[in-house]
Amino acid sequence: MPIAVRLNARLEERLERLAKRTGRSKSLYVRRALEEYLDEEEDYLIALQRLEDNLPLVPMEKVLSRLNLRSQLRPKGAR
């Protein structure tokens, strides 16, 4: 579905520069930015709802384990 978006001059310049530098379309970058924003916003709203419903917290270890990212867990005190 086509959609029109008005950008301020500075944002349009940055988008144009990026597209020219990479040889990719401005639409690609707008789509990526929108997808990332929507993912973050949806995650935020889920977290907010869990807080408002007083649901139990999910420990980071459990999240990483469920996502098969256990190796990403740093030992305590490590940077």
Backbone as a chain_set.jsonl record, in Angstrom:
{"seq": "MPIAVRLNARLEERLERLAKRTGRSKSLYVRRALEEYLDEEEDYLIALQRLEDNLPLVPMEKVLSRLNLRSQLRPKGAR", "coords": {"N": [[0.839, -1.167, 0.0], [0.745, 2.089, -0.956], [2.129, 4.971, 0.653], [2.371, 8.286, 1.807], [4.864, 10.366, 3.164], [5.877, 13.183, 4.931], [8.963, 14.702, 5.245], [11.291, 16.554, 7.229], [13.675, 18.965, 6.017], [16.345, 18.407, 6.827], [16.261, 15.704, 7.625], [15.485, 14.532, 5.215], [17.733, 15.134, 3.648], [19.714, 13.624, 4.972], [18.715, 11.037, 4.572], [18.771, 10.889, 1.771], [21.55, 11.147, 1.308], [22.486, 8.787, 2.547], [21.216, 6.817, 0.992], [22.363, 7.302, -1.549], [25.07, 6.856, -0.959], [25.114, 4.129, -0.357], [23.874, 2.932, -2.463], [21.342, 2.022, -2.306], [17.721, 2.104, -2.033], [15.776, 4.928, -0.901], [13.348, 4.238, 0.094], [13.781, 1.668, 1.099], [15.299, 2.197, 3.412], [13.489, 3.753, 4.869], [11.461, 1.895, 5.276], [12.873, -0.046, 6.804], [13.517, 1.493, 9.076], [10.966, 2.078, 10.053], [9.983, -0.495, 10.59], [11.761, -1.288, 12.625], [11.185, 0.65, 14.583], [8.467, 0.06, 15.095], [8.696, -2.57, 16.093], [10.119, -2.065, 18.481], [8.312, -0.357, 19.818], [6.066, -2.019, 20.098], [7.173, -4.014, 21.77], [7.696, -2.442, 24.02], [5.073, -1.745, 24.784], [4.05, -4.255, 25.466], [5.678, -4.873, 27.663], [4.951, -2.772, 29.372], [2.252, -3.379, 29.78], [2.527, -5.814, 31.158], [3.694, -4.875, 33.515], [1.639, -3.221, 34.483], [-0.319, -5.134, 34.92], [0.753, -6.441, 37.002], [2.237, -8.778, 36.586], [4.514, -11.545, 37.006], [8.064, -10.922, 36.953], [10.336, -11.838, 34.318], [13.221, -13.599, 34.492], [16.415, -12.657, 33.139], [18.131, -14.76, 32.433], [16.341, -16.82, 31.877], [14.963, -15.794, 29.673], [17.046, -15.595, 27.764], [17.69, -18.285, 27.584], [15.318, -19.394, 26.532], [15.396, -18.228, 24.029], [17.531, -19.434, 22.938], [20.006, -18.219, 23.401], [21.832, -18.458, 25.355], [24.617, -18.401, 25.525], [25.149, -15.749, 25.314], [24.943, -14.635, 27.752], [26.615, -12.884, 30.203], [29.176, -13.462, 32.613], [28.775, -12.55, 36.086], [29.987, -9.342, 36.946], [31.572, -9.132, 34.71], [32.478, -7.209, 31.852]], "CA": [[0.0, 0.0, 0.0], [1.54, 3.33, -0.994], [1.897, 5.928, 1.728], [3.194, 9.485, 1.654], [5.379, 10.868, 4.431], [6.614, 14.438, 4.788], [10.157, 14.753, 6.074], [11.908, 17.87, 7.243], [14.793, 19.047, 5.071], [17.535, 17.74, 7.368], [16.047, 14.259, 7.555], [15.5, 14.182, 3.784], [19.139, 15.178, 3.214], [20.406, 12.456, 5.534], [18.205, 9.86, 3.877], [19.301, 10.957, 0.407], [22.986, 10.841, 1.387], [22.647, 7.376, 2.863], [20.806, 6.04, -0.181], [23.391, 7.468, -2.587], [26.319, 6.239, -0.506], [24.996, 2.677, -0.337], [23.254, 2.432, -3.69], [20.041, 1.435, -1.973], [16.637, 3.078, -2.15], [15.321, 5.621, 0.299], [12.215, 3.448, 0.598], [14.323, 0.576, 1.9], [15.677, 2.716, 4.72], [12.273, 4.173, 5.568], [10.814, 0.652, 5.696], [13.664, -0.618, 7.907], [13.362, 2.344, 10.258], [9.608, 1.905, 10.547], [9.906, -1.838, 11.176], [12.491, -1.274, 13.893], [10.41, 1.454, 15.524], [7.265, -0.677, 15.483], [9.127, -3.668, 16.962], [10.448, -1.495, 19.79], [7.094, 0.169, 20.428], [5.251, -3.169, 20.503], [7.834, -4.596, 22.941], [7.468, -1.52, 25.129], [3.684, -1.852, 25.222], [3.918, -5.554, 26.137], [6.315, -4.732, 28.976], [4.115, -1.878, 30.163], [1.05, -4.128, 30.17], [2.934, -6.779, 32.196], [3.866, -4.116, 34.757], [0.323, -2.781, 34.95], [-1.055, -6.322, 35.37], [1.538, -7.02, 38.097], [2.692, -10.123, 36.24], [5.879, -11.755, 37.509], [9.178, -10.62, 36.063], [10.977, -12.99, 33.705], [14.662, -13.398, 34.63], [17.168, -12.594, 31.891], [18.647, -16.094, 32.122], [15.247, -17.583, 31.289], [14.719, -15.22, 28.347], [18.142, -16.019, 26.887], [17.572, -19.724, 27.394], [14.193, -19.621, 25.607], [15.793, -17.759, 22.696], [18.778, -20.131, 22.59], [21.078, -17.225, 23.429], [22.466, -18.63, 26.663], [26.036, -18.028, 25.447], [25.231, -14.288, 25.364], [24.911, -14.231, 29.145], [27.961, -12.585, 30.734], [29.344, -13.75, 34.041], [28.645, -11.35, 36.928], [31.217, -8.562, 37.068], [32.244, -9.004, 33.406], [32.012, -6.09, 31.019]], "C": [[0.89, 1.238, 0.0], [1.14, 4.257, 0.155], [2.838, 7.11, 1.504], [3.6, 9.986, 3.038], [6.142, 12.158, 4.156], [7.776, 14.439, 5.772], [10.677, 16.176, 6.11], [13.167, 17.815, 6.372], [16.025, 18.291, 5.557], [17.42, 16.219, 7.267], [16.077, 13.773, 6.101], [16.931, 14.167, 3.25], [19.912, 13.963, 3.712], [19.998, 11.175, 4.824], [18.752, 9.78, 2.46], [20.783, 10.592, 0.373], [23.239, 9.361, 1.621], [22.305, 6.506, 1.653], [21.854, 6.118, -1.29], [24.673, 6.736, -2.218], [26.283, 4.716, -0.594], [24.429, 2.082, -1.616], [21.922, 1.751, -3.449], [18.98, 2.527, -2.018], [16.311, 3.728, -0.808], [14.17, 4.832, 0.932], [12.686, 2.297, 1.475], [14.634, 1.057, 3.31], [14.474, 3.193, 5.528], [11.546, 2.942, 6.099], [11.54, 0.032, 6.888], [13.472, 0.179, 9.198], [11.982, 2.153, 10.882], [9.434, 0.536, 11.204], [10.58, -1.877, 12.54], [11.718, -0.498, 14.959], [9.193, 0.681, 16.018], [7.6, -1.858, 16.388], [9.389, -3.161, 18.373], [9.198, -1.019, 20.522], [6.193, -0.965, 20.915], [5.849, -3.846, 21.735], [7.599, -3.738, 24.182], [6.045, -1.675, 25.673], [3.411, -3.18, 25.919], [4.49, -5.456, 27.548], [5.473, -3.861, 29.891], [2.864, -2.6, 30.654], [1.366, -5.14, 31.267], [3.11, -6.068, 33.541], [2.515, -3.708, 35.348], [-0.5, -3.944, 35.493], [-0.369, -7.011, 36.546], [1.924, -8.471, 37.831], [4.119, -10.304, 36.722], [6.925, -11.396, 36.457], [9.747, -11.915, 35.5], [12.486, -12.743, 33.784], [15.375, -13.461, 33.271], [17.683, -13.971, 31.472], [17.589, -16.936, 31.415], [14.94, -17.096, 29.875], [15.784, -15.709, 27.372], [18.071, -17.512, 26.595], [16.471, -20.048, 26.389], [14.545, -19.236, 24.174], [17.064, -18.434, 22.195], [19.957, -19.173, 22.48], [21.852, -17.307, 24.743], [23.927, -18.2, 26.648], [26.226, -16.513, 25.507], [25.268, -13.769, 26.799], [26.333, -14.051, 29.661], [28.03, -12.977, 32.196], [29.236, -12.448, 34.841], [30.008, -10.67, 37.05], [31.95, -8.397, 35.75], [31.643, -7.834, 32.642], [32.027, -6.458, 29.579]], "O": [[1.716, 1.397, 0.899], [-0.02, 4.314, 0.563], [3.972, 6.934, 1.059], [2.787, 10.025, 3.961], [6.964, 12.211, 3.242], [7.599, 14.208, 6.968], [10.528, 16.923, 5.143], [13.654, 16.734, 6.038], [16.678, 17.605, 4.771], [18.367, 15.539, 6.874], [16.638, 12.718, 5.807], [17.296, 13.279, 2.48], [20.672, 13.349, 2.963], [20.839, 10.332, 4.514], [19.153, 8.708, 2.007], [21.221, 9.824, -0.483], [24.097, 8.756, 0.978], [23.032, 5.565, 1.335], [22.189, 5.102, -1.9], [25.286, 6.077, -3.058], [27.302, 4.084, -0.872], [24.495, 0.871, -1.828], [21.436, 0.995, -4.291], [19.294, 3.717, -2.039], [16.538, 3.159, 0.259], [14.044, 4.772, 2.155], [12.055, 1.986, 2.485], [14.274, 0.402, 4.289], [14.452, 3.045, 6.75], [11.071, 2.939, 7.234], [10.908, -0.368, 7.866], [13.288, -0.392, 10.273], [11.854, 2.075, 12.104], [8.806, 0.426, 12.258], [10.035, -2.431, 13.495], [11.612, -0.942, 16.102], [8.919, 0.648, 17.218], [6.875, -2.127, 17.346], [8.932, -3.758, 19.347], [9.051, -1.258, 21.721], [5.624, -0.89, 22.004], [5.114, -4.216, 22.651], [7.334, -4.26, 25.265], [5.843, -1.729, 26.886], [2.624, -3.229, 26.864], [3.865, -5.899, 28.511], [5.301, -4.182, 31.067], [2.466, -2.448, 31.809], [0.58, -5.314, 32.198], [2.721, -6.597, 34.582], [2.282, -3.834, 36.55], [-1.29, -3.766, 36.421], [-0.843, -8.038, 37.032], [1.935, -9.294, 38.746], [4.861, -9.329, 36.836], [6.708, -11.543, 35.254], [9.651, -12.967, 36.132], [12.98, -11.777, 33.203], [14.984, -14.217, 32.381], [17.67, -14.306, 30.288], [17.892, -17.671, 30.475], [14.687, -17.903, 28.981], [15.464, -16.182, 26.282], [18.361, -17.946, 25.481], [16.662, -20.876, 25.499], [14.054, -19.842, 23.222], [17.61, -18.057, 21.158], [20.796, -19.297, 21.588], [22.455, -16.326, 25.179], [24.429, -17.687, 27.648], [27.341, -16.04, 25.727], [25.587, -12.603, 27.036], [27.156, -14.962, 29.565], [27.052, -12.838, 32.93], [29.566, -11.375, 34.337], [31.035, -11.323, 37.232], [32.877, -7.591, 35.672], [30.46, -7.518, 32.774], [31.668, -5.642, 28.73]]}, "num_chains": 1, "name": "protein.A"}
